[in-house]
């Protein structure tokens, strides 16, 4: 089965073609194109929804065209080529589209484009929850390689990104139970805001990771909010406030102090994420732990998970996507559609910025 995925939930515009092997339930990426307006948002220190949507209107058709041609399944036949042409319909089996959560303007760009193509090409369309899409980045491999190891259910999945920090229990494909999430700032959102406090470039997460490499994480002690709570919820606004108070007491931030602050903050976030996830893994006696979302690209977080799983002798395999697949991309959306194949009439497809687990 060959699926065209489209993802426009935030500031990225992405299209991907994946080939799903029905026999061994594996997914190979044939193309995965991502256009980002990050350089525009870095000037303002955050995403401006209207700017993101306007850029996506410009990018969406060229990105889909590139994904189709790079997959070697389709070729542009003329300068007058139109994606909506019935004659030039591509050799795909279905279209997968992110319907939420996300920015409403951005979601609409992708959803309306996907609906138009589904109608023009007479192809089934599968709506995908963006959060669930992140989880399915764990079922993909790049560079034409098949994923050999199996992810065994039940599994605990941590979705940690700029907008979300959630723990879910996956009993099987299509059976997902939400266990807990952030009550205020998501981990990535807190890192972005703290990065701004430290004068680091946007986005703050990668900048804090880079700065922390030369920092001393023991110099500052910041709170680990809700690390010992009886639930699986998260809260990172208190950490952000603690850093703000500390920074206000300093007359000047030199490079060494910024590095130490970054390392201390990163350690606090990692401590909470790892503790909560492993607590859930033990409570539900799972057979796999899955990391996903943009913050999952953080190498210190990956290393800490491996270390703690070994220290606790849990003997639970850890699955983490390649770093390029942790951030928003259409390949994960197409993969999620394959494992949760529920075609929906295009007329019933709607964008839902508040969509959560259902």
N, C-alpha and C positions, 0 to 999 in steps of 0.2 A: 504494500500500500504506500502510495506517495502522497504526502500532505504538504500544502502550502500554508505556512503559519504567518500571521500578521500580528505585530505587537506595537501598540502606541499608547500605553497607559500613562506615561510620564513625559520625559523630554527626549527619549529615544524614539526613532522610527525604524522598525526592523521588519524584515521579511526573510523567510527561510523555507527551504524545501528539504524535507527529510524522507528517507526511505525506511519504512518499518517492516521488519521481517516477522511475519505472522507465526512462523514455525518456532523460532527461538526467542520471540518477544524482545528483539533488539532493535535499536534505532541508529541509523547512520545519517550523519548530516551531509547533504549534498551541496548545500549553500547556506550561508547565514550572514546576511548583510545588516549592518547597524549604522545608521546615521544619527549623530547626536548634536544637540545645540548647546553642549556643555560650555563651549568657549563664550557664548553669549551670557549664560547664567553665572559664570565665574566672575564676570564684571560686577554683578549685583550681589554676589555672595549667596545666591539661592535661586531656585527656579521661579520664573515669572510665568504663570500658566498661559497667559495670552500669547506671549512670545513663543513658548513651546508649541502651542497649537498652530500658530502661523507658519512656523518652520516645518511642521509635519505636513501641512497642506502642500508645501513645495516638494518635500522629500518623498511622499508616499508612493507615487507612481514610479519614479526612477528607481527607488529601492526595490519595489516588487519586480520591475523589469530586470534588474540586475540579479536578483535571487533566482529568477526563472532561467535566465541565460547561463548563469554560473553553474546551475544544476545539470547542464548539458541535456536537458529534456526539451528545451525550447529555444528557438532562435528568432530574432527580430527579422522580419522579411522586407521591410521598407521603411522609409522615413515617415510615412504616413501611418505607421503601425499604431493601433490603439488596443490597450489591454481589454477593452470591452468587446472587441471584434469576435463574433461567433466563429468566423473562419480560422482565426488564429488562437483558438482555445488551447491551453497547455495540456500536456499529458499528465495531469494530476488526478487523484481520486477524490480529494476533499479539500476544503479550506477551513483552517482553524483561526479563530479571532479572539483576542482578549476583550472581554466585555466589562471588566471591572475587577477589583477597585482601581481607582486612579483619578486623574484630572478629567473632568467631564468633557472639556473641549478636545483634549488629546484623544480620549476614548472614541469620541464621535468621528474623528478623522478616520480611524482604523475601521470602526464598525460599519460606517456607511460605505466605505470603499469595499469591504469584504462582502457586504450584502449585494452591492452592485455587480461584483464579479461573479458571485454565486448565481445570481439571476441570469446574467449574460452568458455564462459558460455552462449553466445547468449542472452545477456541482453542489453536493451537500455541504452544509456549513455547520461547524461545531463550535459553540460558545465555550470559552475557557476562562476560569477564574485565575487571575494573574498570580495570586498567592500559591495556588495549587501548581501552576506552571513552574514556579521556582523550584518546587520539590522535584519535579520531573527532569530537571537538569541533571539529576543523579543517574538517569537511565540513558544518558547519551555519551558517546565518545566522538572525539574529533579526529581529523586526519585520516578518515576512511577506515578507522579501526572499530571493530565490534567490541562491545562491552562483554567481557568474559565472565566476571564474577556475578553471582546472583544476589539481589537484595531480598532478604528473607523477611516475611511478615510474621508477626506484627512488627512495626517499626515506629520509632519516635523520630519526628522531623522537626528541626528547628529552622524557622524562617526568620532571618535577621537581616534587615535592610534599613534604608533611610526612612521608610514610612511604616515598617512593621517589625515587630518582634513577637513571634507566636510559636507555641509548642502544640503540635498535633499528633494524634495517634492514628497511624494507618494500619488498619486490620487487613486490608486488601485494596486493590485498585477500586476506586469508587466508594470506598468505605472509610471516611476520614472523620475523626472526632476531635474537636477543638478542646484543648486542655487548659490553656491560659495564654494571656498576651499582655502587652504593655497597657498600663493604666494612664500613661501620659506620653512622654517622649519615647519613641522607639530608639534602639541602640544607635543606629546610624544617624538619626536626627540629632541625638544628643552629641555625638561626635562631631557632626557638622557645626553645631552651635558652639561647642567648646573650641573647635578649631578656629572659629571666627574670633573668640575671646583671646586666643593666643596669637592672632595675627597670621595664621597659616592660610595657604591658598584653599579655595573651594574646589572640590568637596573635602570636608574636614577629615573624614575617615582615612582615606589614603595618605593625607598629609600628616595626620597624627601617627599613623603606622611608620611612615618614613622617619619622622622626627624621633620617635621612640627608640629607633635602632641605636642611637648614640646617647640615650638617656638612662638615668638611674631610677627604676621604678620604686625603690625603697625610700627615696627622699621625701615624698609627700604621701600622706595617708588620707585617702578619700573614702567616703562611705560606699558600701556594697548594698544598695537598697533592695530590701525584700529577699535577700539571699537565704535567710532562714525561715521564711514564711511557710505556712502549711499548704499553700496553694502553688500553682505554676504560673502565677502572674509576674510581671516585671514592672519596674518603675525606674526611670533614669533622670527624671527632672531634678531630683535631689542632688544627684551627682553633679549635674550642670551648675546648680546653685552653689554647691560647695566650691567648685573651681572658680566661679565668679568671685566669691568672697575672698578666696586665697589670692587671686590676681589683684584685687583691689588693695590688698595690704602691701603689695610690692611697688616700690618706686619705679623700677624699671625691669623689663623682661629681657635678659640677654639670651643668647642662643643656648647656653648650657641649661638655664632655668626652663626655657621653653621645652627643650628635649626631655628634661626630668619630669615636667608637668605632663607632657604627652605620654611618656612611659607609665607614669602613675595612673593616669586616667584610663589608658588602654588596659592596664592590668586589672583595674576595678571592674570594667565592663566584662572582660573575659572571665573573671572569677564568677560573676553572677550567671553568665550564659552557660558556662560549663557545669556549675553546681546544679542549676535548675534542670538542665537537660539530662544529666546523669541520674538525678533524683527521679525524674519521670521514667527513665529507662529501667531503673530497678523496680519502681512501683508497678509497672505494667509488664515486667518480664519480657521485654522485647528481644527480637533477634537481630535487629539492625538499628543503627543511628544514622540519620541523614542530616547533613548541613546544607543550607541553601540561602540564597539572597546575597546582595552585594557585599555585606560585611563578612560573609563566609570566605571571601577571597583573602582575608587577613591571615597571613602566615602564622603569626603568633597564636591566633585562635585555633588554627588547625593543629599546630604542634601541641598546644596545651590539652586539647581533646585527646590526642593520641597518648600523651603522657599520663593523664588521669585515668583513662580507660585501662591502661597497663598497670598503674599503681593499685587500682581497685580490683584488678584481676577479674574484670567483668566478662571477658571473652566475647564481647559484642563487636562485630565488624563496624567500622566507621566508613561512611561513603561521603565524599565531598566532590562536587563538580570541578572541572578544570576552572581556573580563575576567570578565563574569558567568558565562561558560561554562567558565572555567578550573578553578573549584572543583567539587566533586562535585555532579552533577546527573543526572537521569534521561534528559534529552534525548540526552546523549552515549551512554548505554547503548542507547537505542532506535535511534540512528543506527548504532552498531556492529553491532547485530543485523541491520539491513537489509543492510549491506555484507558481512556474514558470516552469511548466513541458513542456519542449521543447526538446524531444529526437533528437539527432544529429547523423548521421552515424559516426562510430568511425574513419573512414578514414579522416573525415573533422575536427576532434578535434585537435587543435593546442594550444601550450602554447604561451601566449602573455604577456610578462612582463610589457608592457606599456598599457594594457587594462584599460579603464576607464569606465565611465557610457555611455551606448549606448542604 
